[in-house]
Each structure stands twice: as structure tokens, then as C-alpha cells.
Amino acid sequence: MTKKKILIILAFTLASCFYGTAQQNPTLSLEDIYKHNTYRQKGFGPVRWMRDNKSYSTLEPNAEAGGKDIVKYDAKSGKRTVLVSASKLIPNGETAPLEISDYQWSEDNNKLLVFTNTRKVWRYHTRGDYWVLDLTTGKLDRLGKTLKSATLMFAKFSPDASKVAYVSELNIYNEDLKNGMAIQLTKDGGDNIINGTFDWVYEEELSCRDGFRWSPDSEHIAYWQSDTKGVGTFYMINNVDSIYSKPMPMPYPKVGTTLSAVKVGVISANGGATKWFDIPGDPRNNYLARMDFIPNSNEVMIQQLNRPQNNNKVWVGDINNMSLTTILTETDAAFLDIHDDIRWLDNEKSFTWSSERDGWLHLYKVSRDGKLVQPITKGEFDVVNIDCIDTKGGYVYYIASPDDFTQRYLYRSRIDGKGEAERITPKNNSGQNAYQISADAKWGIRTFENTTTPRVYSLINLPAHKEVRVLEDNIELKKQYDALGLNAKEFLKIDIGADKLDAWMIKPADFDPSKKYPLLFYVYGEPAGATVQDNWAGGDLWSHYMAQKGYVVMSVDNRGTKTPRGRAWRKSIYGQIGILASEDQSKAATEILETYDFIDSNSVGIWGWSGGGQMTLNCMFRYPEIYSSGLAVSFVSDQRLYDATYQERYMGLLEDNKKGYHNGSPINFAQHLEGNLMIIHGTADDNVHYQSFEMLINRLIANNKLFDMMSYPMRTHSIHERENTSYHLRETMESFWDENLPSGGK
């Protein structure tokens, strides 16, 4: 072989090696994450268990007709049956099938209700068109033909499947499926009166959206009515869609101001006058947080939460004579959360109820008169949520995690309260598990994930937890993620003396322990959520991207965050939002800097969104000796500017805790800013108003503090609407960190 040939072969070999290495070790880019959606996760469903509890329905693409088929799978055999072909969902005169945003079966599974052509109302797509397909005749009809298109909300079958009720433009309608005739049941909706749905704060803070219920006999409808008269109007301004600005008014009760007056009434499905329950207490200083019919009865259960949200009174109302009886009162020295865990047992002689009365969140069995309260679950752990109550088998299935607060597993306990909790999820399934269980508790659609595993959906046979088949494994995404060669999150415990806080750390890809790296904290810190969880969370690619650049990235859950660590943990933050949390965060940061030699104590950054933006500001202003740079997105600067329901729940009433509101609001400490600060907000944020952003700017200017800022016109709290927004936002954030907290080990 000649020397020339050897050189050619060597060059080719080296080129192949370099090319192969590049192919095997791609790097994260902002374009791939936020522009090209390269790492998009596949879902499965939505799934509906059928009445027989032996099969489930789901959606699958129809290559020929377009759109999606609704198919049924037999759980045991896997046999596939097309229940509704997309070709059956093509309206007369149209060529394409309806796009299914959601669907529901009638009680007898003979009719299908399809939600399509949807519109967003605040955060969720709850308005659109509804169509009914009769599976026995093949007839497809749009509901509300005489009403404006895409104005229907919360349509649902009557229990006997003869009618569908829905809300349109703040009034309730009932449509007969045989003759197509619709009756307008309420006529006063509009302006300040809301029927069958809710104002902004009920939706956002109490998860109330669907505001009416069918009676079990299909003869009546019970519904909420809200009167927003007297509620302060907040105006957002649209400056970008016209040559003249357009004000966007919304009733929004801020801390200490007037709430909507809400009441519950009952009306015949055939129309007529509404009868109203006369619930004691000022309707503008109490919340009617939940209402549902008791099965097989003409009675409704209503939960009335007082304004400080530390007293929940449960009423039973008779729709025949409109009488009210108190059956249970739940109280807490701090605050109460509303739980949707009520199931009726023993032929409606008792019901299940979630409570923290023994220091942990557990499920109880309560007699119908409220006199007997017996524990179903017990032990030093929290029940995260209830998945199934199998009355025939005698078990309740629920999610809990007694040994690791960052993970979630399926357990079961006997309904009679005897015996110990039994873990159903196998020990080797380390991470977070969620289940959609059939009513007889024989089958479950299980979702598994952890920090390095995108969601895997599988069919499980219970209670043995035998995996029957995988429904979606996201294997291609898993391969893409693994090929990046990222350092996995390391879960840690940070001892701050008062408690040990959960935390995670991501080290740079080329980590060298002999070097010093800048530290970047991601923070939330509010009682509405937690950041330190062993879940996929979209791969947390922004954090990994920053670690890839050469940052040590960390997150710490302070006391008061929403984790299953017991009542004392969660309620510790009461009355001191922003105060206790920032103290915990500063102590954790100090402990981390003293523990890890590879972190540069002079290069510590912190950032967060929403409550995390507020926490970022509190940390920057209160502990400037620790944090040299901070970036706050969509934040609350003054807690009095936020909505009454959220803020008063965790801080108490303003007249009772003026000092707490002052000390918890970062705007009052802006004069202490020493480091580099960037603030970002969307001008159409209906949740945390742009006002909060501007007021902080005003205070920083008054104190001659220099800072960076970025406004996103007509973007909401999530700052993602309109072309190129997400990518631009992340590039803006990256630019700030590059300039003020340079990456890489030294």
C-alpha cells in the first residue's frame, strides 16, 4: 500500500469518526426546543372506560377520511373495534369530519357527544360547538342550531340520554334529542349575571368551570348564578391589533375588595321559574365552591367556604322544598383546600371525605348525617388523589408516596378501615405513576414517567399490576433524549436546620470537579405547586440547556410547597408568603455554597415564573449578598394586586395581616437591589396583571436602581401566544445570563 493511499484511508477514517461522534452526540439548541418542537411527547387518548368495564374507547387517525375514529379495545384480548368511523362524523354538505377536541358517551353508550371548533375562555378551551351522533340511527346533529356558532359550553347528556343541556352566552339551554327543540331555561344572563359557568376567579382559584348539574331523574337542573356587580373591573389594553387601542375589561376581585355574589338554584328541565337555596351568610363573603346531586335522590350537596377559606360548611339541600341541613363542618387554623374526592357508599347512606384533621391528608367515611366519621386510609403519609373506589371489592385505590416525596405510586386500603395500606405499583417502577382505573378496579391505563423517561402508557391488570400491553412508549423521544448525553438530575436533601428540603442538581455535561461553576437556581416556592419532582416535565430541557452551557442548575422546594409531606409542612407558610419561602431558599443556598467546592459563591443566579418570579424578587431584594443576578417572569410585585381568593387563602384577610402583606411583597424591598435584575411580563396577562410589572418599575426608578426589562405585547401569563414568542423569550433570557452570569468552569 502506498503512502498516499494510507493517508487517504486515514483521513477518511478520521472524518468518519468525527462525523459519527457528531451524529451520536447532538447538542440541545433553543431552535429545536422552542421552534421546531423536536422533543415533543406523544400522548394517548383521551380514554373512556365503557360501561362493561371490560373495554375502553380512544381516538385513532383515519387515513382515508381524515380526522379520527373512535375505536374500542377489549382489555383482555386487545381486540379492536371501530365504534365510530371518522366518516360518520362528516356533517351534511361538508367533506371533512369533525375535529374531536373531546367526546363523551351517554349513560347507555348509544349516543356520542363531540366537542369541536373550540375557543379559549381564559386558560382553557371550554367554548365551541357540540354535535350528537346517534349510534343506532347514524344521525349526526349540531346542537344549538339557532345560536351563534362556537358559543356552547359544558354540554352534557341527561342521565336518561333523552336531552342535552348546555350554556351559551351566559344562559342555560336544554335541547330535546328527539325533536331538536331547545328551551332557553335562563334569560337573565349577560352584563353582570353569569348562569351555568363562573367568573375568572372561581375558574382560576377554585377550579369551577362547568356550572350546572342534571338531577338523577333527568327532570331538573341545579346551577350556579354569579352576580359580578360591584366587583372591581380591571382593564387590559390591546395596542397591537388596531391603530386605536382597545380596552379589555374583566371583573377581577383583588385582595380585600368585593367578590361576586354567588347562589345555587334549581329549575325544571322543561323551563319555568328558578327556585333558590337561601344559604346563610353574606354571598359576597363566602364561596359556594362545590355542588352536586346526591345519587338516586332529589338532594344536592353544597360546600360553602368562608372568605378566609378556613371553614368549609357542607349543606344538603332538598330541591322539592328547598330546605337546607348542615351535615359537616371542616375547619383549619390556617387554610383549607377543596378536594374532589366525594363518592357515595352504602346506598347513599355515607360518603367519602378528604381531610387533614390528623395532620396528614387522608380519606374518611362519613355518615349521611355527618355524625360518624371513620378513617379509611391512615398512617404518616398523604393521599395525593383518589383513583377508584371499588365498593364491591371493598377497596379504595389512591396515589401516595410515603417514602419519597418526589415520587408517586398506587396504593389501596380497605374501605372499612381495617389493615394497612398496600402498595400496588411494583418496587422497580421508580418515578411517578398515574392511573385511569375501570369502575370495577380490574383494569387500569397506567402512565409512568421520571426525569429521564417520557411518559409510557400501558394497560395494567389489577390488583396484580400485570402489564398486559404497552399503548404508547414514546421510544423515539427517549432515544433522542438519551443521545444528548445529558447529566441526569441528582436528587438531594438540603439540611437548613428547621427541616431537610428536597432539591435537585444538574451538572454541566463536561463537569470538572476541580473547577468553579456559576450556580443557577430555578425557584417557585408557592403553596400551589412544587419544582422538585421525579417526573418528565417535558424533559426540563431549558434547565439542561443551561447546564450544557456550563451552569450548575439547581432547584429547591422550600417549606409550604405542594408536596405530600403532611399538614404542618404545607401550612407552615400561612400568613407569610414570600417571607418564609425566601428565608428557606437563602438558607438552602448558603448550605449549598458551603457544601460544594465546585460552585462559585460569587456567581449565583436565580429565576422563576409567576410565584417563582415573586420569589426571585424577594430573594434578590432580601438577600443581595447571596444572589448576584436574577430574572423574574410574570411576577406579583405587591400581593394586594393579586386576586382575593388565592392571596387571602394563604395570607389571611388584609385587615388581619397588614404586616404580612407588606413584608411578603417584594416591591417594598426594591431599594435593596444590588445585583443584576431582568423583569419580563406579558401585557395581556389576565392572571398576574401587567400593572404589577409597571408598579415595580416605578419603585425601582424611584430608588435609582438600574435593571433590564422586556414586555411582550398581548401575551398572557404563559407568554407563548403569537409568532416566534417562545423562542424569542428564551433567547432573551439566555442573553441576560450570558451577559450577567457568564457560564463555564474556571
N, C-alpha and C positions, 0 to 999 in steps of 0.2 A: 504494500500500500504506500502510495506516495505521500510526501509531507503535506501537499496541497489537499489531498483527499482527507487526510487526518484532521486538518484544520477545519475543513468544511463540515465534517461529521461532528466535530467537537462544537462548532458554532451552532449547528442545528440542534444538538443535544441540549446545550445551554439555553437556547431560545425556547425549546420545548419545556424545559424545567421551569423557566421564568413564567412562561405562558400558563403552564399547568398550575403553578403556585397562585398566580393571579386569579385563575378561574376557581381554585379551591378555597381561596380566602378573600372573598369580596368584602368591601367595607360598607358600612352604613352611610347613606347620603340623605340629606334633607329632601332632595328631589324624590328619591324612592319612597321615603316615608310619607311625605305630605303632598306630593304632586301626583305620583304615579300609583299610589296605593299598592306598592309591590308586596307588602306584607299583610294584605287583607285576610281576615279569618273567615272561614265558611261557617255558617250556622246550620241548624237542622230544624225543619218545621215551618210554621207552628204546628204542634202536635195536639190532637184532641183524642182522648180515650173514648171509645164508643161505649154505648150503654151496656153491651155484653161483657165489658171488662176483659175481653179476650183479644181485642183488636184495636188498632189506633189508626187515625187518618192523618195525612200530611200532604204537603204540596210538592209536586214534581213537574219539571218543564215538559211541555208538549211540543215536540219538534215540528209537527205538521201544522197544527192550528195556531201555534204561538201560544203565549200565555202559559198557564199551569193547570195540570189536572189535580183533582183531589183524589188521592188513592188511599186504599185501606190495606193494611198489613195484618195478617193473623200473627199474633205474638209468638205462638208456639212453633208454627210451621214456616212462617215467613212468606206464606202465600200472598201474592199481590193481586188486588182487585181495583180496577178503576171505578170509583164511585161516581165521580162527576168529571167527564171529559171537558177540557177547555172549550171544545166545540159546542158544548151545551150552554156555555156562558157567553155566547155571541148575541147581543141584543138585535132585534129586528132592524134591518136597514144598515147594520154595521158589518164590518168584515173582520174585525179583530175581537178576541174575547176580552172580557173584563179583567183588569189587573187586580188581583186579590191582595189587598193590604191586610185583611183579616177576615175570618169567617167563623160562623158558629152554627151548630146543629140545633134543630128543635128538640124538645124532650124526647120525642118518639123517633128521632133520626130520619124522619121522612121529608123534612124541609131544610133548606140551606139558606143562610143569610150571609151575603157577601158585602163587605165594606170596600169601597173603591173611590177613585178620584178624590183623594183626601187633601185636607188643608190643615195647617198647623194652627192650633189655638194655644198661645203662649209656648209651652215647650213641646207639646205632643200633638200628633196628628189625630184629632178627635172629631173633625168635621169633614163631611164628604157626602157621597151617595151610597145608598143601600139598595141591593137587589135581592129578591127572594126567588129561589128555584124550588119548585115543587117536584120532588124526585119521582112521584108516582105518575105525574102527567107530563113532565118535562117543560112546564110553563115557566118562563122567566119574566119577572115583572120588576120595574123600578118602583120603589116606594116614594110617596110624596110627589107624584107627577105634577100637581098643581103648584108646588112650591119651588122656590129658586133652587137651581142645581147647586150641589155641594154645600148645602146648609144643614143637612141632617146630622144629628149626634146621638150616640148611645142607643141605637135601635136594638130591640131585643124582643124575642118571641114571648107571647103569653105562655104560661105553663101548659095550656091545652093546645098550643100551636095554632090557634084559630086567628090570632091577631098579632100585630107588631106595633109597639109604641116607640116613639122617638121624640127628640127635641129638635125644633127648627126655630131659629131666631128668637130664642129665649121663651118659647111656648112649647107645651107638650101636646102631641097628637097621638091618636090611636087609629090604626088602619085595619079594617077587616080584610082578611086574605081571600075570602070567597068572592066578595063583590067589588073589592078595591076601593070601597068608600072610606074616607078618612074623616075623623071627627077632631076638631080642634078643642082640646079639653080645657086649656087655659087661654085667656085672651088679654091678660094684663101685662104680659112680658114685654120688655123694652124699656128704654131710658134707664131708670134705676131699679127696675124689677127683673129678677132673674128666676125663671122657673126650670126645674129639672136639671140644672147644672149649677156652677158656682162662680164666685168672683176669683180674682187672681190669688189672693192669699189662702183661701180654702184649698185651691188646687195645689199650690206650691208647698204649703206647710202641713196640711192635713191629708194630702193625697185624695182629696174629694174632687171627682170629675163627673162621674155618672150620678145624676141627682134624682133618680126615681126608681121605684121598685114595684113589680107586679105582685098582687096578692096571690097566694097559693091556688085560689079557686078561679083565677083569671077575671074576676069581677071588678076589682078596684086597683087603683094605682096610688101609692103613697109617694110623696115627693117633697123635696126641699124648695123653699122660696127664699130668696135673698133680696133685701132692700138695701141698696148701696147709698141711699140718700144720707148726706151728712158725712160720708167718707171722703177724706181729702183726695183731690184729683191731682195726679202727677202728670206733667206734660213732657213727653219726649218730642224732639224736633227732627223732622226729616228735611235735611238741607241738600240732598243729593239727587232726588228723583224729579225735581221740577225747578224752574227758575225762581219760584217763590217757595219759601219754607212752609212746611205743613205741620201743625201741632198734632200730636198723637196723645189724646187724653186717656188716662186709666185710673179708676178708683184704686187707691193703694193706701191702706192704713199703716202709717208709721208709728213708731213707739209712742205710747201714751195718747194716741188720737182715736177717733171714733171708728168702731168696727161696723160691718154690715149687720143689720138685724135679720136673723135667720129663723125660720119657723118650718114646721113639718105639717103638711096637710094630707087629706085623703079625698079622692074624687072617684066617682063611678067611671068605669071604662066606657060607659055609654054617654058620659057627659053630665052636666049639671053643676051645682054649687059645690065648692070645696069646703070640707069641714076641717077646722084647725085644732090641733092639740094646744091646750093652754098650759104650756110648760112653765113652772115658776121660775122667776129670775129675769133680770134685765136681758133681753135678747141681744143687746149691743155690748154686753159684758160677759157673755157666755158663748160657747161654741156648741153647735149640735154636730158632733164630729162623726157619728155613725148612726145609721138607721137601716134596719132590715126586718122583713116579716119573719116571724117565728113559723117554722114549717107546720103545715096542716092546721093553721089557725087563722083567725082574723085579728091577730095582735102583732104589733110591731115592737121591737126592742130599740130604744133610742139611748145613745150615750151623750150626756151633756157635760162638757168640760168647762170649768170656770175660766175666767180670763187669765189668772196666773198659771193655769194648767197644772195645778197640784191637787185637784179634786175632780173625780170623774163619777158622776151620778148616773146610774143605769135605770131607765124607766121602761115599764111595759105599758103600752097604750092600746086600748081596745077600740078598733075602728068603728064598731057598732054604736057605742055610747060615748066615745072619745074620753073615757076615764083614763087616769094615769096612776100607776103604782110604782113606788121606788122599790127595787129588789136588791140593789147592791150599790155601795159607795166605796170607791177606791181612792185612797189619799196617799200623799207622799210629802215629806218635809221639803223636798226640792221640786222636782217636776215629774210629770207622768208622760209616758209615750202611749199612743194609741196602737193597739195590736189587733190584727185581723185574724184572730185565732178562735173565734166562736164557732163551735159545732154543737148541734143539739143531739142529746143522747136520751136513751130510756123512754122512747115515745114522747119526746119533748118535755120530759119531767126534769131534766137537768141540762146544763150546758158547760162547755169548756171555757176557761178564762185564764189569760196570762197575767202574771203579777210578779213583782219583785219584793213582796211582803216579807220573805225570809232572808233577803239580802242577795238572792240570785233570781234570775228571770226563769220562772217555772210555770208549768201548766197545771191548772186546778180544775176540779169538777165541782160545779156549783148547782145546788138545787134551784128549781124554778122560782121559789120564793126568796132565794138568797140566804136562807138561814143556815144551810150546811155547805161548808167549803172544805173540800178534801184535796190533798196534793195527789197529782198523777205522776209527775216527774219530781225527783228530789235528789239532792246532793250539791256539792260545791262546784257547780258549773251552770252556765246559762243555756237555755233552749233558744237557739238562734231563730228558727222558724219551724212551723208545723207543716209536714208534707202530706200526711194521711192519717185519718182516724178510722181504724178498721173495727167497727163495733161488733161485727160477727166474730172476728178472730180475737177481739179483746185487747188490741194494742194500738198505741199511738206511735207513729213514725215521725221523727224530727231530726233536725240538724243541730249538732253540738260539737264542741271541741274542748273537752276538759283539760287536756294535757298540752295543747299548743294553740294559743290564741290567734295565730296567723292561719290556721287550717280549719277545715270543715268536714265532718263525717256524719253518716246516717246512723242514728240510734233508734231503739224502740223501748218503750216502757209499757207495762200493763195498765190498762185504763182503771182498774180497781186499786192502783197504787201499790200493789204488792211486788216484792222482789226488787232487784237492782236494774239500772239502765243496762241495756245490751247493745254493744256496738255491732252494727250490721256491715258497714264498709270494711273490707279486709285491711289488715295492718300494712300491707305493702303499697297501698294507694295513698302515698304521701302527697298532700296538697289540698285542694278544695273540691268538694263533691256537692252536686245539687241533683235533685230528683223530681221527676213528674210521675207520680205513682197512681196506678189504677185504683178505683174506689174499693176494690176487694183486697188491695195490698198484695196481689200476686205478681204484679209486673211493675217495672219502672223504667222510664227513659232517664238514664244517668248521664250527667255532664261532669267530666273530670278535667282539671287543669292544675297547673302550678306555674312557677315563674319561668320555667324553661319548656313548658308543654302547652301549646294552644289547645283549645277545647276539643275533647274527644267525646262524642255522643255514642252511647251504646244501650242496647236493650238488656235489662237485668231481670232475672227471675228471683223473686223474693219469697221467704226471708233468707234463702241460702246465698243470695247475692251472686248467683251464677251468671256470667256473661254469656248471653245467647248469640248475639251478633253485634258487630260494630256498625253504626249507622253513618257516622262521619268522623274521620280520624284526623283531618287537616294535616295529612302526612307531608304533602308538598311544602306547606308553610313551615312545618317542623324541620324539614331538610334545609330550606332556605335559611332559617334561623340558626341551625347548628353550623351551617357552612360559614357563618360570620365569625365563628371562633370567639364569641364574646365571653367575658368572665361573668359567671353566674352571680346572682345576688347572694351575699353571705348574710345569714340572719344572726343577729347579735342580741345580747341583753346589756343595757347600759344602766349601771347602778348609780342613781342620783341620791341615794340615802333614804328618801321617803318611799321609793319604790324602784323596781327594776323595769325599765322601759324597753319595749320591743323596738328593734331597729334593723335596717339592712344596709349593706355596703356593696358598691360595685367598684372594683379596682380597674385602673387603666389596662388596656389589652397588653401593653408591653411593660407591665408593672415591674419596677425595680425597688425592692425594699430599702436599698441604701440611699435612694433619692427622696426629695421632699416634693409633695404634690399639693396643689391647691385643693381645698375641700369645698364641695358644693352641696348644700342641704336642700332637699325638696320637702316642703312642710305643708300640712293642712291644719291639724291641731284643734278643730272644732268638734262639737259633740255629734255632728251629723254624719261623720264618716271616719275612715282610717286609711292610712297610706301603707302601713307595714302589713301586707297580706301575701300569703303564698299563692297568688293567683296569676293568671296570664297577663291581664290588664293591657292587652294589645302588644305584649312583649316589652312594655315600658321602653320603647325604642328611643325616646328623647333622652332618657337617663343613660342608656347605653351609648347613645351617640356622643354625649358629653364625656362619658368615661373613655370612649375611644379617642377623643381629642386630647386626653391627658389629665382628666379630673378624677379625684376620688369623689364619688357621688354617694350620698347617704340620705336616709330618711328615718325619722324617729317619731313614734306615736307617744305624745305626752298623756298625762292623766286626763280623763274626760273624753277621750276619743271613743268612737263607737266600736268597741271590741268586747267580746264575751268574757269580761274579767270581773263581773259582779257589779251590784248596785253601787257600792262605795267608790269604785273606780270611776264609773260613769257620772255619778252625781257630785263628785269632788269639785267639778268645775262650776257648779251652780253659783250664780251671783258674781263670778269673777272670770268671765270670758275675756280672753286676751291677757289676763293678768297671770293666772296660774300657769297657763299653757306656755307663755313666753318665758316664764321663770324656769319651767321644766326643760324647755328647749335650750335655754342658756346653760343650765347645769349639765345637760347631756353633752352639749358642745364642749364645755370645759373638760368633762371627763374624757371625751374622745380625744381631745388635743393632748391631754396628759398621758393617754394610753398608747397612742400610735405615733411612733417616731417618724413615719414616712409622710406625715401631714404637716404642711407649712402653716403654723399658727397665725402668720401674718397675712394669709390669703384664704380667708373663709368667706364664702358667699352663701346666700340663702334666697330661695324664691318660692312662690306659691301663687295659687289661683283662688279667687273668691275668698272664703275664710282663710285660706292659706296666704292670700295676698295681704289680708289684715294682719295675720301672724307675722309675715315678713316685715311689715312696717313696725309692728310692736317690738320685734327683736332688734331691728336696726336702730330704732329710736331709744330703746331702753338699755340696750347692751352694745353700745357702739365700740366698746373695747374688744368685743369678740368678732363681730361681723364687719368686714371691710366693704362688702358690696351686696346689694340686694335688688331684686326685681319683683315687683308686685303687680299682679294682673287682676282686673275686675274685683277690686277690694272694697270693703267697707272701711271708711276712714273715721266715721263718727257713728257709733252704734244707734244713736237716736234717729239716724236717717234710714235704717233698715226696717223691714216690716215688723209690725207689732207681734204677730203670732210667734215667729221664730225667736226674736230677741227677748220678749217677755217670758217665754218658756224657760230660757236658760239664765236670764238675768233678774227675773222678778219685775215687778212694776217700777216704773221710773220714779214715782214718788217715794217708794220704799228703798231704793238703791241708787240714789243720785251719784254717790261717790263711786260706786262700782261702774256705772255707765261712763263716768268721766275717766276713771283710771284705766278702763278697758279699751278706750278709743284712742288709736294711735295719733290722731290729729292733735291731741292735747300734749304730745311729747315731740312734735316735729322739730322743735327748737334744738333738740339734742342730736340731730343728724350730723354725722361726721364723715361717713364713708360715701361711696358711690351709689346712687339710687336711680333706678328707672321705674317709671309707672306707666301702665298700659290699660286702656279701657275702651269698650265699645260704646258709641254714643246712643245706641238703641237698646241698651241693657235695661230690660224691664224688671230684672231681679235686683241687682245692685246698681242703682241709678248712677248715671254719668255725673250727677250732682256731687256724689261722694268724691270723685276724681277732682272736680273743679274746686271743691272746698279745700282739699288737701293742697292743691297747687297754690291757692290763695294764702294758706297758712305758711307754706314753705317760702313763698316770696316775701311775706311779711317778716320772716326771720332771716332773710337774705341767704337762704340755702340753695345751692345750685344742684340741679338734677336733670335727668333726661326724661322725656315723655313721648308717648305715641298714642294717638287717638285713631280708632277705626270707625269711620262714618257708617251709621246704620247697621252696625254689627251688634249682636246681642251678647248675653253673658258668656256664651261659649266662643265668641269671636271666630266664627267659621263661615259665615254666610258670604256670598258673592265671590266673584272670580279671584283665585290665587291667594285668598286671605290666609289660610292656614300656613302655607309655605312662607308667605311674606312675614307673618308673625314670628315664626321660628327663626327665620334669617335675622330678623330684628333682635330677637333675644340672643342669638349666637353672637352677633356683632357687639352687643353690650358686654357679654362675658369676655370676648376676645380682647376688648379694649381695657376692661377694668379688673379682670381676674385672669391674667394670661395662663394658658394651660401648659401642661408638661412638667415632668420631673426635673429637679435641679440638683 
